[in-house]
């Protein structure tokens, strides 16, 4: 077989759009599939990206290991800081706060989770705050961080999203990716089966491919405008439909967690990087105008603004199919969940890894499409429910927005979780869903306390229970005492 024949058998992957989604896909395909594919990415320098999603969750650490990315190089290139969780302020009630940390709280037994032991301890005056038994939470609140043996401290990153895309672009181009700076003017479909055949660019060039990745943002240029996939709207459960973002100068050392500060009709984020702070407000336009929120945000930032505030309008929901014919949608093209739990990059990553596991080497198979879409729907719906939880389970009734959130109908799947935890203290992880310990952290943080605990807890004496609880919290305190300050560790690690 000649070299030219081998080249013709390569799968031609065309990525429409850059940004975080496009360049994550490009880096993964070129690094993990190598010579088996020809990858072309089309992006226009004239079209901006949203580029405000700067907080991540621990699954990104796995993605980077898969791609053999140097953590030190990545953090230096993206001005990243470490992230141990999210601090929710004013969510349960005004002037109340709790930190949802990565990692596991306490120690479970075979029959019951740690929360059952904690509940009895709380009842008998033996237990402290639920977060006292989570290493990541205690380290975050002490503003400390270090890599521990055996992944002993679960963490993610705060990153500069624009620099992250540039970092991934360099990796992909080293592996042979072709980048075209142009605008897509037309999408041609095959008459025989409705698959995408080619893209026509503003330069007049036609780009053919075997498979197309839609990273064109909210527009959904391929998945929606060309293939008419349809969109499932979730705004009746997640009423925030707008955000405004601005970057500011740092006024102090970065903390190892994201701040999410609820306001009258939404919430504000603060994300500390090495060189600046990312700020923004998510809000419902039924209660605030764009101008009001811009003014409100600028009055509630620390440090000098580095750019003009940018307003973004969105509609929460998902495409009815993330994979349709020979097109896969990633990032904003596949749907949108507000960044409350920093899951946007995770969903991009999940789509990429799932697609690689089902890569259509022998051509597109409908059974692969169906299974992919089934798994994707499972992922995003469980994350959707988790985000709705923050709004619905609250003591706040001080504004029309919060009264609406308390009283609104919610998905049956979420109702079941809430009632199960409320009546029994039990939380069950379904399949491979993303969140586990997080459910009880947030439900307790939002003020939902179980009415009972598992009877196995009562087999312990009061002294045994006290010893268990004190042993866990004391061990965590000793570990945190040994950790260096977050800024000191970043300086050494990235220096």
N, C-alpha and C positions, 0 to 999 in steps of 0.2 A: 504493500500500500504506500502510495506516495505521500509526501508531506502535504501537498495541496488537498488530497482527499481527506486526510486527517483534519485539516483546518476546516473543511466544509462540514464535517460531522460535529464540530463543536456547537454547543448550544449558545445561541446569540441572545443575551439578556440586555434589554434596553431599559434604563432607569430614567423616568421622566420627572425631573426635579432634583434639587440638591437638598440643602438644609440638613438637619440632624438625621431624618429618616433616610434620605437618599444616600448620604455618605456612610451611614451605618451599614446599609445594604451593600453598597459598593465595596467597602472594606471587607465585609464578611464573604461576599461571593468571590472576590479575587484572592483572598487569603486562604479560604477553606476549600474552594473548588479548583483553584489554580488553572492549570492548562486545559481543563475540561470545558471552560466557557470563555467566550469573548464578551466582555462587559463594556457597554457604552453608557455614559451618563450625560444627559442633556439638561443644562440649567442656563438661565439667562441672568446676566449681571444686572439687567434692568428690572428684574422682579425681586423684591425683597422677601426675606423669610420672617416668620413670626419671631423665632429666636429668643423667647423669654423664658423657656422652660429650663431652668438652671439647677434644679434639685432632682436627685435620683434616689433609687432604693438599692439594696444590696445585690440584686440580681445583675447589675451592671459589672460588678467585680467578676462574676462568672463569665460574662460575655467577653471581657478583656482577656481573661485567662485563655478562653477558647481561641481568641485571635492572636495569642502570644504577644500582647501589648505590654510594654514596660510601664509599670504603674508610676514610677518616678518620672519618666519622660512624659507620660500622659498628663500628670498633675502639673508639671512645670509648664507644659505647652498651653494648658487650659486655665492656668491660675486657680487650680482647684483647691478646695479645702475638704476636710473629712466631715461626714454627717452621721450622727448617731440616732437621729430621730427628728420629730416635729413637735414643737411646743404649741399647743392649742390654747389661746388666750381669749376669754370672753365667750366661749362656746357653750359650756354648761350654763353659765350665768355671767353677767357682767362682773368683772374683777375676779373671776375664777380662772385657774389655769391648770393644765396637766400636760405631761410630756408623753407622747406616744413614741416609744423607743423601739429600735430594732432588737431582735434577740428574744430570749425566753425569760419569763418572769418566774422565779422560784423553781421548784422541782416537782414534777408530777409523779404520781404513783400509777400502778397498772389500772386502777379502777376510777381514779378521779384526778382532775387537774389540780394544780397548786391553788387555784382560786378557792377551792373548797376548804382547804386547810387555813387559808388566810381569812375566809369568812368566819370560821369558828373562832380564830384568834382575835379577830376584830370584835366579835360579840363578847369575848371574855377579857378584853382589854390587854391582850398579849401582842397584838400586831400593830405595826406602823402603817404608813401609807403603802398602797399596793406597789408603787414604784420603788420602794425601799429594797425590793427583792429582785431588781433587774439591774445587772451590771451596766448595760448601755445607758440606761436612764441616769444612774448615779454618776457615771463618767461625764455624760453630757452636761448635767447640772453643775458639775465641778469644773467644767471647761477643760477637760483633759482628754488625751488620746494617745494610743500607741498600738502598733501591731502586736498581738499576743500570740503565743504558740497555739497550733491546732485551731486557728480561726476563733480564738477565745473571745474576741470582741467583734460583733457584727457591725458593719459600717457600709456607707455609700459615699457619695461625693456631692459637693456643690461645684458646678462647672460653668465656665463661660461657653454658652452654646455655640456662638459664632466661631470661637477658637477651636471648639471640639470638632465642628464640621471641617475646618481647615486641617486639623491634625489627622483626621480620618482620610481626607482627600490625599494627603501626602502618602499615606500608607497604601491606598488603592492605586495611585499612579505609579508607585514603585513596582507594583505587581502587574502593570501593563494595562490598566484601565484607560479607555479613551474618553476624554471629556470634551463636550462640544458646548460652546457658549452661544446659545441661540434660543429663540422662542419657538414653541410648537404651534403651528398654524392650523394643522389639520390632522385628523386621525382616520386612516383608511382601514375599513373592515373587509375581510374576505367574504365574498358573496355566498360561498358554499356553507359556512358554519358560523359566521358572525364573529370569528376571532379577529383580533387586531393583526393587521398585516404590516403596516408601516406608519411612520410619523413623518409629516412634511414640516420642514423648518422654515423660518422666515428667510433664511439664506437661499432657499430653493432646494436644498439637499433633502433627499428622502432616506430615512433610516429604517431598514427592515429588521425584524427580530423574530425569534421563536417564542420569547416570553417577555412580557412588559411589566415593569414595576411602577405603579402610580404613586409618586411622592410629590404631587403637585399642590398639596395643601388643601384648604377648604374647597377649592374649585372642583377637585375630583375630575380632572380633565379627561382621564381615560376611563376610570371606573364608573363615573356617573354621566358625564357629557357625551361620551362615545357609546358606552355599554348600558346606560340607563338602569343601573343596578337597584336604585331605590334607597331610601334613608328612613330609619326608624327614629322618630323624635322622642327624646326623653325629657323635654323641658317641663313637663307637668310634674316630674319628680325632682328635677334639678333646675330651679327657676332662674338661676344666674345666667345671664346671656351676654355679658360684656366684661372687658378687663382693660385696665390702663396700666402701662408699665413705664418705669423710669429707672435709670442707674444713678447712683450717688457715690461720692467719695467715701472711703472708709474713715470712721472716726475713732476706731479702736481695734483691738485684736479680734479676729473672726471667732465666733462661737461655733461649736461642732453640732449645730442643729438649725433647722429652719424654724422661723417664727411665722405662725398663722394666727392673725389677730382679727377676730370677728368684729364687724361694725354693724350699723343699723340695717343694712340690706346686702350683706355679703361678708367679705373678709379681705385682709391685707396680708401680703407676704413680705418677708425680709430674708434674703439669701446672701450670706456673707462669703465673698471670694477673697483671694489673696490681695487683690488690687482695688476692689470696689465692692459695693453692695447692690444686689438686684432687688428692686422694690416694685410692688404692683398692688392693684386692688381689683378683685373680682366682685361684680355687683349685678343686681337685677335692674334693668332699665325702666321697670314699672315704677320704681321709687326714686331713682336718681338720673339726672341727665349726665351726658359725658362731661360737660363743663363743670358740673358740681363735683364729680368724682375726681377730676384732675386737680381741682382746687383743694379738695379734701386730702388727696394723696400727698401733694406737695407740702401741705401743712403738717403731715405726719411722717416725714422722713427725717433721718439723721444724716447730716453731711450735705455738701453742695451737689445739686443735680449736674450730671455730666452730659445729659442729652435732653431733648424735648420729650415730654410724655407722649406715648403712643397709645391710641385707643384701638382695641380689637373687639369685634362683635362675633359671636359664635352661637351655634345651636347644638346643645348636647344631644348625643345619640350615636348611632352607628350605621354604616352601610349594611344593607340586608345580606350582602355577601362580601366578605373581604377578598375572596378569590372568585373571580367570575371569568369563565372561558380561559384565555391565556393571559390574564391580567391579575396581579396581586396589588392591593392597596395597602400602603403603610403610612403611619403617622396620621396627620390631619385628614388625608384623603380617605382614610378608613373609618373615621368617626372622631368624636371629641368627648372626653371627660375632663371637667375642669381639674387643674393641677393640685387639688387639695392634698392628696396623698402621694404626689410626685410619681404617678404611674405612667405618664406619657411615653417616656423613653423605654420603660419596661415593656409596654405593649408593642412598640416597634421591634424591640429585641425578640420578643416571643414570636411575632410574625415571621421574622427572618429565620430564626432557628427552626421553627416548625416547617417552614417552606423547604429549608435545606434537608430536613429529615424526609420530606415527601417529594424531593426534587424530581421533576418530570423528565428523567433521562430518556425514556422511550416515548415521550409525547404526553400530552395532557390526558389524564384519566378522570372521568367524572366521579368515581368513587373516592379518589384523592381529594378532589374539590369539596365533596360533601363532608368528608371527615375533617378536613382542615377548617371549614366554616363552622362545623359543629363545635370543635375545640375552641375556636376563636370566640364564638358566641358565649360559651361557658366562661371563659376568662373575663371578658369585658362585663358580663352581667354580674358576676360576683364582685368585681371592683366597683361597679355602679352601685350595688346595694350597700357596700361599705361606705361609700361617699355619702349616700342619702342618709345613712345612720347618723352622721355628724349633725345634719340639719334637723332631723326629725326628733331625735331623743335629746331634748334640751329643756331646761327650766325657763328659758327666755320667753317672755311674752310682752316685752317692752316696746316693740314696734310691729306694724302690720306685717312686715316680711317674716319675722320670727313667729308670729301667731299663725301665719299661713303654713309655715314649715311644720309646726307642731300638729296642725290639724289636717294636713294633706293626706290623701290616700297614698300608700306605699306598696311596692310589689309584695305579693304573697310570700315570696321566698324570704324577704327581709322580715316580714311580720312573724314568720315562724321562728327565725333566729332570735328575735327580740323576746318573744313570749317564752321560748325554751330557756333562755338565760334568766329571764325574770323569775320564772317559777322554780327552776331546778339548779341554776348556776352552771348548766352544761353548755359547752361549745364544741361542736363537731366540725372537723374539717372535711369538706366534701371533695373527693377526688384529689386532683393536683392544684386546687385553688391557691392563689397567691398568699392570702393572709391567714394566719393561724392564731398565735398569741395576741396579735393585734386586735382581734375582735373584742376580747375581754378587757384589754387595756382601754380601748375607746369607749366601750359600753360603761365601764366603771367610771372613766373620766368624765363622761357625759351625764353621770348621775343615775345610771340604771343599776340598782343593787339587787341581787338575787334574794328571793324570799326564803330559800333553804339551801342546804349544802348536802353533799353525799354522806350517808350514814357511816361509811367506812372511817371517816375522820374521827368519829366518837370512840373508835377502838383505841385511840391514843389517850394516854393520861394527859392532864393539864401540863404537867412538867415536861413530858415528851414533846408536846406541841410547842411549848415555849422554847425548848432546846432546838427543835427543828427551825423555827422562825428566826431565832437569834443567831443560830449557826449560819444561816444563809445570808442574813443582812450583815453580820460581822465579817464574813468572808469577803463580801462585796466591798465593804468599807476598806478592808486591808488592801484589796487589789487596786482600788481607786487611788488610795494614798500613794501607791508606787508609780502611778502614771505621771508622765510629764505634762505640763501645760500644752494645750492644743497648738498654739502658735509656735512654741519652742520645737515641737515635734515636726511641724511642717517645715520650719526653717532648716532643720537638720536633714529631713527626708528629701526635700526638693532642692536643697542648696547644692 
